[in-house]
Amino acid sequence: MPSSYFINKVFIVAFSIFLLGNNVFASPTWYGKIFVDAQSFSNDVMGTKTDIKNNSSRLGLKGKYSFSENSDLRLIYQAEYQFDPVDGKARGDDGTLKQRNTFLGIKSNIGTLFAGTHDSALKKSQLKIDLFNDLAPDIKNILHGENRLEDFIGYTTPKYKSMISATFNSIKNPSSGKKYKSYSINFSGDAFQAAIGIDESMKGYDSSRISILIPINKFKIGLLAQKTKNLVSGQSDSGHVTSLSRKISSKGTFKIQRSSSNMKISTGIQTTIGYDYQFKKYLKIFTFYSQLESSNNSKEKDIFSIGLEYKF
């Protein structure tokens, strides 16, 4: 029986206890966001089209439970699901809410062990260098490795000297029985953040990436380099992401990003310029213009967007 089935059953029991008013779970927190934009697409094949897009709008519940006042051993949990406010219905392969990072775990002074559905260590190692994550110019259009995986077991070490930690993932494919692995080493200091991520046999690919995020005054500079090998063909491709953001007022941020690789699109280059305005802590409006170039003309497109992100 797949481990994801076991995790789902555990959540059913846990939430049943919670709804019955038992204090097994301490201080649960509901959260979510509505993330939508109006887009205009254009290319030589389709011409110009407009549409309203949902960008991984979500609803979740998370919390923790301390086993005793004198112990740092805690149960942690999260259930997060994606919904579509644009079409007015939930979307998923089976017609239900689409599951995002949903897990149970144990956290202590020797690290965090968790299981369920979660982003891989390599995906998390991008350090928020992707300034347009979940939007049309997401780096997943260009690079392999942006995976969220089921039947997942992960372990993250405590931070050594409050700066260095490591994450180890083991994932079993329920259909083939094959195991994938993903690792990362992460450094977080005052001068910069850095990470190295590695995937082994992940959905037919071996990948490695290095990411660096450098804050300088009002700027943040992000650099990511990746190499991926197709295990069937033996072909290796490299990819790069460069991003820069700058605070231009207490509420406004200018952003520019360039991604390039042959991994998914032949000679794919995606260049995006954007601007965010944070009205309130919970409300942001944004706009961007993105150009995707390729030696395959049918893949090329220009996108102009205006949207909002509302957190709750």
CORJOJO-V169348 format. One record per residue. RES is the residue in one letter. PSI is psi in whole degrees, 0 to 359 (999 if undefined). OMEGA is omega in whole degrees, 0 to 359 (none if undefined). Layout:
res=RES psi=PSI omega=OMEGA
res=RES psi=PSI omega=OMEGA
This chain:
res=M psi=127 omega=183
res=P psi=147 omega=181
res=S psi=332 omega=179
res=S psi=327 omega=177
res=Y psi=316 omega=179
res=F psi=316 omega=180
res=I psi=318 omega=180
res=N psi=321 omega=179
res=K psi=322 omega=178
res=V psi=319 omega=179
res=F psi=323 omega=178
res=I psi=314 omega=179
res=V psi=314 omega=183
res=A psi=313 omega=182
res=F psi=329 omega=177
res=S psi=316 omega=178
res=I psi=317 omega=180
res=F psi=313 omega=183
res=L psi=336 omega=178
res=L psi=358 omega=174
res=G psi=5 omega=178
res=N psi=143 omega=182
res=N psi=29 omega=177
res=V psi=320 omega=178
res=F psi=129 omega=183
res=A psi=130 omega=173
res=S psi=60 omega=176
res=P psi=149 omega=182
res=T psi=124 omega=171
res=W psi=142 omega=179
res=Y psi=170 omega=177
res=G psi=181 omega=174
res=K psi=150 omega=171
res=I psi=124 omega=190
res=F psi=96 omega=186
res=V psi=157 omega=174
res=D psi=157 omega=173
res=A psi=125 omega=186
res=Q psi=146 omega=171
res=S psi=119 omega=180
res=F psi=146 omega=173
res=S psi=138 omega=169
res=N psi=176 omega=187
res=D psi=337 omega=183
res=V psi=311 omega=185
res=M psi=340 omega=191
res=G psi=220 omega=181
res=T psi=132 omega=178
res=K psi=152 omega=176
res=T psi=151 omega=181
res=D psi=157 omega=171
res=I psi=127 omega=185
res=K psi=140 omega=169
res=N psi=137 omega=184
res=N psi=71 omega=178
res=S psi=44 omega=170
res=S psi=144 omega=190
res=R psi=162 omega=175
res=L psi=136 omega=182
res=G psi=166 omega=176
res=L psi=131 omega=179
res=K psi=160 omega=180
res=G psi=187 omega=181
res=K psi=161 omega=178
res=Y psi=123 omega=176
res=S psi=130 omega=184
res=F psi=332 omega=175
res=S psi=161 omega=182
res=E psi=333 omega=184
res=N psi=9 omega=182
res=S psi=144 omega=176
res=D psi=8 omega=178
res=L psi=123 omega=184
res=R psi=145 omega=168
res=L psi=131 omega=176
res=I psi=150 omega=181
res=Y psi=153 omega=176
res=Q psi=137 omega=173
res=A psi=117 omega=184
res=E psi=133 omega=183
res=Y psi=145 omega=181
res=Q psi=140 omega=176
res=F psi=168 omega=185
res=D psi=98 omega=179
res=P psi=347 omega=181
res=V psi=310 omega=180
res=D psi=353 omega=178
res=G psi=27 omega=179
res=K psi=160 omega=174
res=A psi=151 omega=179
res=R psi=141 omega=176
res=G psi=164 omega=182
res=D psi=330 omega=181
res=D psi=14 omega=178
res=G psi=4 omega=180
res=T psi=183 omega=173
res=L psi=138 omega=181
res=K psi=125 omega=184
res=Q psi=134 omega=172
res=R psi=211 omega=182
res=N psi=110 omega=184
res=T psi=118 omega=189
res=F psi=164 omega=168
res=L psi=146 omega=181
res=G psi=169 omega=175
res=I psi=129 omega=181
res=K psi=135 omega=179
res=S psi=189 omega=180
res=N psi=355 omega=175
res=I psi=8 omega=175
res=G psi=189 omega=182
res=T psi=126 omega=176
res=L psi=128 omega=183
res=F psi=157 omega=182
res=A psi=150 omega=179
res=G psi=234 omega=176
res=T psi=131 omega=186
res=H psi=157 omega=172
res=D psi=144 omega=179
res=S psi=162 omega=179
res=A psi=321 omega=179
res=L psi=318 omega=178
res=K psi=315 omega=181
res=K psi=339 omega=184
res=S psi=0 omega=178
res=Q psi=352 omega=167
res=L psi=25 omega=182
res=K psi=27 omega=171
res=I psi=327 omega=177
res=D psi=103 omega=183
res=L psi=350 omega=183
res=F psi=38 omega=179
res=N psi=136 omega=181
res=D psi=357 omega=177
res=L psi=177 omega=183
res=A psi=324 omega=179
res=P psi=19 omega=178
res=D psi=143 omega=182
res=I psi=349 omega=177
res=K psi=342 omega=175
res=N psi=337 omega=187
res=I psi=322 omega=189
res=L psi=146 omega=167
res=H psi=162 omega=172
res=G psi=356 omega=179
res=E psi=70 omega=190
res=N psi=137 omega=166
res=R psi=129 omega=195
res=L psi=145 omega=174
res=E psi=174 omega=180
res=D psi=53 omega=193
res=F psi=134 omega=171
res=I psi=128 omega=182
res=G psi=153 omega=175
res=Y psi=130 omega=176
res=T psi=129 omega=181
res=T psi=162 omega=169
res=P psi=161 omega=178
res=K psi=125 omega=176
res=Y psi=123 omega=184
res=K psi=34 omega=178
res=S psi=21 omega=184
res=M psi=323 omega=190
res=I psi=132 omega=175
res=S psi=165 omega=178
res=A psi=150 omega=178
res=T psi=137 omega=180
res=F psi=130 omega=179
res=N psi=141 omega=170
res=S psi=128 omega=185
res=I psi=133 omega=177
res=K psi=127 omega=176
res=N psi=115 omega=185
res=P psi=336 omega=182
res=S psi=319 omega=183
res=S psi=341 omega=183
res=G psi=357 omega=180
res=K psi=151 omega=179
res=K psi=137 omega=175
res=Y psi=156 omega=176
res=K psi=147 omega=179
res=S psi=136 omega=182
res=Y psi=159 omega=171
res=S psi=150 omega=170
res=I psi=130 omega=188
res=N psi=136 omega=177
res=F psi=132 omega=179
res=S psi=108 omega=179
res=G psi=180 omega=180
res=D psi=325 omega=185
res=A psi=328 omega=181
res=F psi=167 omega=170
res=Q psi=149 omega=179
res=A psi=155 omega=178
res=A psi=147 omega=171
res=I psi=126 omega=180
res=G psi=144 omega=181
res=I psi=132 omega=171
res=D psi=137 omega=175
res=E psi=119 omega=176
res=S psi=32 omega=183
res=M psi=105 omega=180
res=K psi=39 omega=177
res=G psi=10 omega=182
res=Y psi=144 omega=164
res=D psi=130 omega=182
res=S psi=151 omega=171
res=S psi=142 omega=179
res=R psi=151 omega=174
res=I psi=135 omega=184
res=S psi=141 omega=177
res=I psi=131 omega=178
res=L psi=120 omega=187
res=I psi=116 omega=173
res=P psi=131 omega=177
res=I psi=105 omega=184
res=N psi=242 omega=182
res=K psi=3 omega=182
res=F psi=154 omega=165
res=K psi=125 omega=181
res=I psi=127 omega=180
res=G psi=134 omega=179
res=L psi=130 omega=180
res=L psi=132 omega=175
res=A psi=137 omega=184
res=Q psi=146 omega=173
res=K psi=133 omega=182
res=T psi=136 omega=179
res=K psi=128 omega=174
res=N psi=118 omega=187
res=L psi=344 omega=178
res=V psi=309 omega=183
res=S psi=339 omega=185
res=G psi=1 omega=182
res=Q psi=137 omega=177
res=S psi=140 omega=178
res=D psi=151 omega=177
res=S psi=160 omega=178
res=G psi=156 omega=183
res=H psi=146 omega=173
res=V psi=132 omega=174
res=T psi=129 omega=180
res=S psi=153 omega=178
res=L psi=131 omega=173
res=S psi=150 omega=180
res=R psi=129 omega=172
res=K psi=122 omega=180
res=I psi=359 omega=172
res=S psi=181 omega=179
res=S psi=340 omega=183
res=K psi=348 omega=185
res=G psi=142 omega=178
res=T psi=127 omega=175
res=F psi=140 omega=184
res=K psi=142 omega=173
res=I psi=141 omega=185
res=Q psi=143 omega=177
res=R psi=126 omega=178
res=S psi=141 omega=180
res=S psi=141 omega=178
res=S psi=158 omega=171
res=N psi=3 omega=189
res=M psi=313 omega=184
res=K psi=332 omega=181
res=I psi=132 omega=181
res=S psi=123 omega=184
res=T psi=46 omega=182
res=G psi=128 omega=176
res=I psi=123 omega=179
res=Q psi=120 omega=181
res=T psi=130 omega=186
res=T psi=136 omega=174
res=I psi=134 omega=183
res=G psi=170 omega=179
res=Y psi=131 omega=177
res=D psi=141 omega=173
res=Y psi=116 omega=184
res=Q psi=94 omega=179
res=F psi=307 omega=180
res=K psi=172 omega=178
res=K psi=328 omega=185
res=Y psi=354 omega=186
res=L psi=125 omega=178
res=K psi=138 omega=169
res=I psi=152 omega=183
res=F psi=161 omega=174
res=T psi=151 omega=175
res=F psi=157 omega=170
res=Y psi=128 omega=184
res=S psi=138 omega=179
res=Q psi=122 omega=177
res=L psi=120 omega=181
res=E psi=148 omega=180
res=S psi=157 omega=174
res=S psi=344 omega=174
res=N psi=106 omega=186
res=N psi=331 omega=182
res=S psi=341 omega=180
res=K psi=344 omega=182
res=E psi=144 omega=177
res=K psi=154 omega=173
res=D psi=140 omega=181
res=I psi=129 omega=171
res=F psi=135 omega=187
res=S psi=145 omega=166
res=I psi=129 omega=184
res=G psi=184 omega=179
res=L psi=154 omega=175
res=E psi=119 omega=179
res=Y psi=117 omega=181
res=K psi=145 omega=177
res=F psi=999 omega=none
